[in-house]
Amino acid sequence: MQWLTVFNRESLEAWRNFKWIWVPLVFILLGLMDPLTTYYMPQILDAVGGLPEGAIIDIPSPPAVDVLMMSIGQFNMLGVAIIVLISMGTIAGERKSGVAELILVKPIRYSTYVTAKWMNYSLICVTAVSAGMLSSWYYVSLLFEEIPFGHVLTAAAFYSLWIIFIVTVNIMMNTLVKVPGVVAFLTIAFLIALQIIGQIFQYAANWIPSLITSYIGEVLTTGNIPEELWWTSLVTVGLIITLLVIASYTLKNKEVV
């Protein structure tokens, strides 16, 4: 009951700030961008001009999966930035303003406070990413070649783990510092470092959460789930739980002012 009260407060605030509306809309636009620009690129180049007279623009059509992966690449860049920005002050801002002190003075557990915020932002971000992937899949199937819907659902489920991991890292950083801008910087720096490590040690450390994106390409192509993706997902779930425990412990042992 206590957890639901805190969660409902967070959800209500998200609705009041229209996060449940504009965040999914932004991801839908990101999902539409690559299929449309890739398909209409010859017309775009022709309209822009600057080509020699009589030049014929013949751009081979890329595989449908590659176009969908371009959209996922947009989520990994602009999408991650949006996720970090909308949640960078969820705890840090309340600690800085004193709101957290007023809430935690009541008999509310620190883990309740942390996990309720985590669940709220996880639901918003997973919903937004799912909407973005579905919009991209629709236009990819319409303009290029149909990708089985089951493949997309499976890929979206695994990719959601990566999104939830990003939210979790941001929540943990919120408990370390009180300045939202610093939270955003630390989160993005951590994620960039993780992706660099994943690229350098891709074969030695093929369980790093950032590699989920590279594995779902096979899911979209064949529908098969690579063994590496299962292990990476298990590690990601374990890290999410660990980071939430660390966040609750850190907040409990810091002065909430």
N, C-alpha and C positions, 0 to 999 in steps of 0.2 A: 504493500500500500504506500509506504513512504517513497519507494523508488518511483512508483507510478506518478505520485504527486510532483516530484522533481522533473520527471520526464515530460509530463503534461505541461509544466511551466515552460520548459525549453521548446516544446513543439508549438505552443501558443505564440511564443516570442518569434519563432521562425516564420509562422504564418503572418504575424503582424509586420515583419520585415520583408514579406513577399519572397523569402528564400525558396519556398516550395514552388514558386511560380517561375521566377527569373533564372534560377540556377538550371533547372531542366531545359528551359528555353535556350539558354546559352549553349548547352551541350548538344541540343538538337541542331542548332545552327552549325556548330563545329562538325557534327556528323554529316551534315549536308554539303559542307564546303568542298571536300575532295571529290566525291562522285560527280558533282555538277561541273566543277572547274576542269576536271580531267576529261569528261565527256565533251564539253563544249570548248575545249582549248583551241581547236582549229578556228572556230568562229570568233573566239576572243582575239586571237592573233591577227586574223583577217580584219577585224573591226579596228584594232589598234593601229594597223598600217605599218609603214616603214619597210615593207618587204618589196623586193624587185617586182616590176610589172610582169605578170604572167607566172609568178612563182606559185607552185602547187604545194599546199601544206598537207602532208601525209604522215600523221602521227599514228603508229600502231596502237591498237586498243590494249591496255594492260589487262592481266588476269583479274577477275572479279575479287578474288581474295586479297590481291595486292592493293586494290583500291580501298577495301574495307580496312586493311591494316594501316593505310595512310590516315584514315579517320582515327584509328586507335592511337596512332602517333600524335595526332592533334590533342587527343585526350591526355597523353603523357606529357605534353608540353604546356599548352594553354590551360587545359583542364586541371592539371595538378596545381598550377598557379592560382586558379580560381578557388579550388578546394582549400588551399592554404590560406588565402586571403579572407574567405568567409568565416573561417574558424580560428583565426590566429588570436582573437581576443576573447574567446568563449570563457576561459578561466582567467587568463592573464589580465584582461580588461576588468573583470569583476574583482579580482584581487587588488588591482590598482585603485579602483574607485571605492572599495570598501563594501561592495555588495556581497562578495563572498563571505566576508566576516559576519554579516547579518544573517546569511543563510546557514552557515556552519556553526553559529552560536546555538541554533536550535539542535535538538537531538537527531541530527542527520549524519549518517556515516559518510566519511570521506569517499569511500568506494562507491556509495550511492550517488554522490554528487558527480564524481568523475564518469562513471559508467552511463549515467542518464544523459549527460552531454555527449558522450561518445556515441551512444545509440542514436540520438537525434541527428547528429551530423552524418553518421554512417548511412542512415536511411535516406537522408536528402541526397547525398552524393551517389549512392548506389542507384537510386531512382533516376537521377539525372544522367548518369553514365549509361544505364540501360536504355533510357529514352534516346540518347544520342546514338547508341549502337543500332537500335531498331530503325531509326530514321536513315542512318547510313546504309544498312542492309536493304531497306526498301528501295532506295534509289539505285544502289548497286545492282540489285536484281532486275530493276526496271530498265536501266540504261546499258548494263553490261551482260552479265550472266547470273542466273539464279544460284544463290548459295542456300543449301538446305537450312530451313529454319531451326531444326534441332541442333545443327552445328553452331549456329549463332547463339542459341540459348546456353549451350554448354560453355562456349567461349566467354559469354557474358558472366556466367556464374563464377568461373575461375578468375576472370579479370576483376570482378567485384572484390575478391580477396585482396588484391593489390591496392584497390581504392580504399578499402577499410584499413589496411595497413598504414596508408598515408595519413588518414584521419587519426589513427592511433598515435603515430609519431608526433603529429601536431598537438594532440591532447597532452602527451607527455611533456613536450616542450613548454606548453602552457603552465605546467606546474613548476618548471625550473626558473622561469623569469616572469616579471610582471609587465614587461613592455611588449605589446603585440607585434611591433615591427621587428623586434629581436627574435620573437617566436617564429615569425615567417622566415627570417634569414636562417635561423638554425635548422628549421625543418627542411627548407630547400637545399641547404648545404649538405645536410645528412643524406637526403635522397639522391643528390648528385654524386656524392661519394660512394653511396651504395651501388649506383648504376655503373660507375667507373670500375669499382671492384668486380662487379658482375661481368663486365666486358673483358677485363684483364684476366680474371681467373674463371672464365666461363666453364671450363672443363673440370677444374679442380674443385670449384665451389658452385656446382650447378643447382644448388638448393636456395640460392639467394632470392628473396622475394621479387626483386626487380626483373628477374628473368622470366617471370610468368608471362609477360607480354610476348617474348620471343617464342615461347612454347605454344601459345594459343593459335599461332599460324597453322600448325599441323592439325589442330582441332577443326579449324575452319575449312581446311583443304580436304581432309579425309574423314573427319568425325571421330578419329581415334584419339585417345588421351595418352600422351607419352608418359612413361614411368617417371621421368624427371619432373613432370608437372604435378603428379600426385605427391611426390616427396617435397617439392617446393611448396605446395599448398599446405601440407602438414606442418612444415617448418614455419610458414607464415602464420598459421593459426596459433602455433606455440609462441611465436614472437609477439603476436597481438595480445595474448593473455598475459605474457610476461611484462610487456610495456604498460598495460593497464594496472597491474599490481604495483609496478615501480611508480607510476603516476600517483596512485592513491597513497602509497607510502611517502613519497616526496612531499605531497601536499600536506599530509598529516604532520610531518616533521618540520615544515616551514612555518614561519610566522605569517599568518593570514591577515595582512594589513596592507 
